[in-house]
């Protein structure tokens, strides 16, 4: 057994392969799905300066555990091969020393995520003084893809299409800015961030669905990822312009993205939430990664 820090682009691919190999149906292994890692790594808010602090445990050169933050320090997600779950206390010790970040009072603080079915690791974090942070829990839900799967309907004058048809980054920047309830019009520099989000090796414009309004604006968006090895889709992110909500546009975008993954061979799709919006049209909650925090 050896330990080392993240070394660069080659390790990005190595972690991707590790996560793909861990996958069990219904995400029973409880580890990150590979698209979660890729979405984080290519996100404009990802802390690239601290990436060397991501920890990798290897057994004879094969990755068996990864301790990582999603976007920034102060949070820890411990991904481990089922046969190496005994490493988690050691991984937590590493995360406390290297992945924590100062809280409001300047003291080091760490949030760690523990799946609700992992009683052994929950006992470990409780024994170390962690307390629940219910506002940061991470549910995982699944949609079973039917066959055949009809194209969802949108109101008259609106149009479903993909970024492969029209990859207008300014329109993309606007729908994501407004869709996540940021005030005013989006800053021009945000366009580079949208370009970075499309830079991952598995990003597919033909799976990224937009709803175009009659005036040509993009008013709803669903990012969709496809794992061809494990045959699943992953939904991230979803946003609808507040001026166009409650018209079924976001639902149509998500369902069309899932339909496109189904045509490629996916049997299920996942989303990292249990919001009623998703449960209302066929998603079912599987489990929750509970957040525990400690200063």
C-alpha positions as CSV (number, residue, x, y, z in Angstrom):
1,X,0.0,0.0,0.0
2,X,1.2,3.5,-0.9
3,X,-0.2,7.0,-0.6
4,X,0.4,10.0,-2.8
5,X,-1.1,13.3,-3.8
6,X,-2.8,14.2,-7.1
7,X,-0.1,14.8,-9.7
8,X,-1.9,16.2,-12.8
9,X,-3.9,15.4,-15.9
10,X,-2.9,11.7,-15.9
11,X,-4.4,11.3,-12.4
12,X,-7.7,12.8,-13.6
13,X,-8.0,9.9,-16.1
14,X,-6.8,7.4,-13.5
15,X,-9.5,8.6,-11.0
16,X,-12.1,8.4,-13.7
17,X,-11.2,4.8,-14.5
18,X,-11.2,4.0,-10.8
19,X,-14.7,5.4,-10.3
20,X,-16.1,3.6,-13.4
21,X,-14.7,0.4,-12.0
22,X,-16.4,0.9,-8.6
23,X,-19.9,1.3,-10.0
24,X,-22.6,-1.1,-8.8
25,X,-26.3,-0.9,-10.0
26,X,-28.4,1.7,-8.1
27,X,-25.0,3.2,-7.0
28,X,-25.0,0.7,-4.2
29,X,-21.3,1.2,-3.7
30,X,-22.1,4.8,-2.6
31,X,-19.0,6.3,-4.3
32,X,-19.0,9.1,-6.8
33,X,-20.3,8.4,-10.2
34,X,-17.6,9.3,-12.8
35,X,-19.6,12.2,-14.2
36,X,-19.7,13.8,-10.7
37,X,-15.9,13.9,-10.8
38,X,-15.7,15.2,-14.3
39,X,-18.4,17.9,-13.8
40,X,-16.5,19.1,-10.7
41,X,-13.1,19.1,-12.3
42,X,-14.3,21.2,-15.3
43,X,-16.4,23.5,-13.3
44,X,-15.3,27.2,-13.3
45,X,-15.5,27.3,-9.5
46,X,-13.2,24.3,-9.0
47,X,-10.2,25.2,-6.9
48,X,-7.3,24.3,-9.2
49,X,-4.7,25.7,-6.9
50,X,-5.5,23.0,-4.2
51,X,-5.8,20.0,-6.5
52,X,-2.5,18.5,-5.3
53,X,-4.2,18.0,-1.9
54,X,-6.5,15.3,-3.3
55,X,-5.2,12.1,-1.9
56,X,-4.8,8.7,-3.6
57,X,-4.3,5.3,-1.9
58,X,-2.8,2.6,-4.1
59,X,-2.3,-1.1,-3.8
60,X,0.6,-2.3,-6.1
61,X,0.0,0.7,-8.3
62,X,-3.8,0.3,-8.5
63,X,-6.0,3.1,-7.0
64,X,-8.2,1.8,-4.2
65,X,-9.2,5.0,-2.5
66,X,-9.5,8.7,-3.3
67,X,-10.1,11.6,-0.8
68,X,-11.3,14.6,-2.7
69,X,-13.1,17.9,-2.4
70,X,-15.9,18.6,-5.0
71,X,-15.2,22.3,-5.7
72,X,-13.2,23.8,-2.9
73,X,-11.5,22.9,0.4
74,X,-13.6,22.5,3.5
75,X,-15.4,19.4,2.2
76,X,-14.3,15.7,1.8
77,X,-15.7,12.9,-0.2
78,X,-14.0,9.6,0.5
79,X,-14.3,7.1,-2.4
80,X,-13.0,3.6,-1.6
81,X,-13.1,0.2,-3.2
82,X,-15.5,-2.1,-1.3
83,X,-12.5,-4.3,-0.3
84,X,-10.7,-1.3,1.2
85,X,-13.4,0.3,3.3
86,X,-11.1,-0.2,6.3
87,X,-9.0,2.7,4.9
88,X,-11.8,5.3,5.6
89,X,-10.6,6.3,9.1
90,X,-7.1,6.9,7.7
91,X,-8.6,8.8,4.7
92,X,-10.6,10.9,7.2
93,X,-7.4,11.7,9.1
94,X,-5.8,12.8,5.9
95,X,-8.8,15.0,5.0
96,X,-8.8,16.7,8.4
97,X,-5.2,17.7,7.9
98,X,-5.2,18.6,4.2
99,X,-8.8,19.2,3.0
100,X,-10.2,21.4,5.8
101,X,-10.6,25.2,5.4
102,X,-11.0,28.1,7.8
103,X,-14.5,28.7,9.0
104,X,-16.0,32.1,9.8
105,X,-14.1,32.2,13.1
106,X,-10.8,31.3,11.4
107,X,-10.7,27.8,12.9
108,X,-10.2,24.8,10.5
109,X,-13.5,23.2,9.5
110,X,-14.4,20.1,7.5
111,X,-17.6,18.7,6.1
112,X,-17.4,15.0,5.4
113,X,-20.1,13.0,3.6
114,X,-21.2,9.6,4.9
115,X,-23.8,7.4,3.1
116,X,-26.8,6.6,5.3
117,X,-26.2,2.8,4.9
118,X,-22.5,3.0,6.0
119,X,-23.0,2.5,9.8
120,X,-19.4,1.6,10.5
121,X,-18.0,4.9,9.1
122,X,-20.8,6.9,10.7
123,X,-19.7,5.5,14.0
124,X,-16.2,6.7,13.2
125,X,-17.2,10.3,12.5
126,X,-19.4,10.5,15.5
127,X,-16.6,9.2,17.7
128,X,-14.4,11.9,16.3
129,X,-16.8,14.7,17.3
130,X,-18.6,15.4,14.0
131,X,-22.2,16.6,14.2
132,X,-24.9,16.5,11.5
133,X,-25.3,19.4,9.0
134,X,-28.7,18.5,7.6
135,X,-28.7,21.5,5.2
136,X,-25.9,20.0,3.2
137,X,-27.1,16.4,2.8
138,X,-26.7,14.9,-0.7
139,X,-29.5,12.5,-1.8
140,X,-29.1,10.2,-4.8
141,X,-32.2,9.3,-7.0
142,X,-32.7,7.1,-10.0
143,X,-34.9,7.0,-13.0
144,X,-35.5,3.7,-14.8
145,X,-35.5,4.5,-18.6
146,X,-38.5,2.9,-20.4
147,X,-38.3,1.6,-23.9
148,X,-39.7,3.0,-26.1
149,X,-39.4,6.6,-24.7
150,X,-41.4,9.2,-26.5
151,X,-40.1,12.7,-27.1
152,X,-41.5,15.0,-24.3
153,X,-43.9,17.8,-25.4
154,X,-43.2,21.5,-25.0
155,X,-45.7,24.4,-25.3
156,X,-46.4,25.8,-28.8
157,X,-43.6,28.1,-30.1
158,X,-40.9,26.5,-27.9
159,X,-38.3,24.1,-29.3
160,X,-36.2,21.2,-27.8
161,X,-32.7,20.9,-29.2
162,X,-29.2,20.2,-28.1
163,X,-25.9,22.2,-28.0
164,X,-24.8,20.1,-31.0
165,X,-27.5,22.1,-32.9
166,X,-26.7,25.5,-31.4
167,X,-23.8,26.0,-29.0
168,X,-24.3,29.7,-28.4
169,X,-22.2,30.3,-25.2
170,X,-23.8,33.7,-24.5
171,X,-27.2,32.3,-24.5
172,X,-26.0,29.4,-22.4
173,X,-24.3,31.8,-19.9
174,X,-27.6,33.7,-19.6
175,X,-29.9,30.8,-18.9
176,X,-27.5,29.3,-16.3
177,X,-26.9,32.7,-14.7
178,X,-30.7,33.5,-14.5
179,X,-31.7,29.9,-13.9
180,X,-29.6,29.8,-10.7
181,X,-31.3,33.0,-9.5
182,X,-28.3,35.4,-9.9
183,X,-29.5,39.0,-10.2
184,X,-29.3,41.1,-13.3
185,X,-27.6,40.1,-16.6
186,X,-24.6,37.7,-16.6
187,X,-21.1,39.1,-16.7
188,X,-19.2,38.7,-19.9
189,X,-16.4,36.8,-18.3
190,X,-18.8,34.0,-17.4
191,X,-18.6,32.9,-21.0
192,X,-15.1,31.4,-20.5
193,X,-16.5,29.4,-17.6
194,X,-19.2,27.9,-19.8
195,X,-16.5,27.0,-22.3
196,X,-14.5,25.3,-19.6
197,X,-17.6,23.3,-18.5
198,X,-17.6,21.7,-22.0
199,X,-13.9,20.8,-22.0
200,X,-14.2,17.4,-20.3
201,X,-13.3,14.3,-22.4
202,X,-16.7,12.8,-21.9
203,X,-18.8,16.0,-22.4
204,X,-21.3,15.5,-25.2
205,X,-23.1,18.5,-26.8
206,X,-25.7,16.2,-28.3
207,X,-26.8,15.2,-24.8
208,X,-27.0,18.7,-23.4
209,X,-30.6,19.8,-24.0
210,X,-31.9,23.3,-24.3
211,X,-35.4,24.7,-24.6
212,X,-35.5,27.6,-27.0
213,X,-38.2,30.3,-26.6
214,X,-40.1,31.7,-29.5
215,X,-37.8,34.8,-29.4
216,X,-34.7,32.6,-29.8
217,X,-33.5,32.8,-26.1
218,X,-32.4,29.7,-24.3
219,X,-34.8,29.5,-21.3
220,X,-34.2,26.0,-19.9
221,X,-31.2,23.7,-19.9
222,X,-30.3,20.2,-18.8
223,X,-26.8,19.0,-18.8
224,X,-26.6,15.2,-19.3
225,X,-23.7,12.8,-19.0
226,X,-23.5,9.2,-20.3
227,X,-21.3,6.3,-19.0
228,X,-21.1,3.8,-21.8
229,X,-19.4,1.2,-19.6
230,X,-22.0,1.1,-16.9
231,X,-24.9,2.2,-19.2
232,X,-26.3,5.1,-17.2
233,X,-27.0,8.8,-17.6
234,X,-26.4,11.5,-15.1
235,X,-28.3,14.8,-14.8
236,X,-26.2,17.9,-14.0
237,X,-26.9,20.8,-14.1
238,X,-30.6,21.9,-14.7
239,X,-31.7,25.5,-14.8
240,X,-34.8,27.4,-16.0
241,X,-35.1,31.1,-16.5
242,X,-37.4,32.4,-13.7
243,X,-39.6,34.2,-16.4
244,X,-40.4,30.8,-17.9
245,X,-40.9,28.5,-14.9
246,X,-44.0,26.4,-14.3
247,X,-44.5,25.6,-17.9
248,X,-43.0,22.1,-17.9
249,X,-39.9,23.3,-19.8
250,X,-37.3,22.0,-17.2
251,X,-39.2,18.7,-17.0
252,X,-39.1,18.4,-20.8
253,X,-35.4,19.2,-21.0
254,X,-34.5,16.5,-18.4
255,X,-36.7,13.9,-20.0
256,X,-35.3,14.6,-23.4
257,X,-31.7,14.3,-22.1
258,X,-32.6,10.9,-20.5
259,X,-34.3,9.8,-23.7
260,X,-31.1,10.6,-25.6
261,X,-29.1,8.5,-23.2
262,X,-31.6,5.7,-23.5
263,X,-31.0,5.7,-27.3
264,X,-27.3,5.2,-26.6
265,X,-28.0,2.1,-24.4
266,X,-28.5,3.6,-20.9
267,X,-31.0,1.7,-18.7
268,X,-31.1,4.2,-15.8
269,X,-30.4,7.9,-15.1
270,X,-29.2,9.4,-11.8
271,X,-29.6,12.9,-10.2
272,X,-28.0,14.1,-7.0
273,X,-31.2,15.3,-5.3
274,X,-34.6,14.2,-4.1
275,X,-36.4,17.4,-4.9
276,X,-40.1,16.9,-5.6
277,X,-39.6,18.3,-9.1
278,X,-37.6,15.1,-10.0
279,X,-39.7,12.7,-8.0
280,X,-42.9,14.0,-9.7
281,X,-41.9,12.5,-13.1
282,X,-40.3,9.2,-12.2
283,X,-37.2,9.5,-10.1
284,X,-36.9,7.4,-6.9
285,X,-34.7,8.2,-4.0
286,X,-32.0,5.6,-3.4
287,X,-30.0,6.9,-0.4
288,X,-28.5,10.0,1.1
289,X,-24.9,11.0,1.7
290,X,-25.3,12.7,5.0
291,X,-23.1,15.7,5.8
292,X,-21.2,15.7,9.1
293,X,-19.1,18.7,10.2
294,X,-16.5,19.5,12.7
295,X,-14.3,22.5,13.7
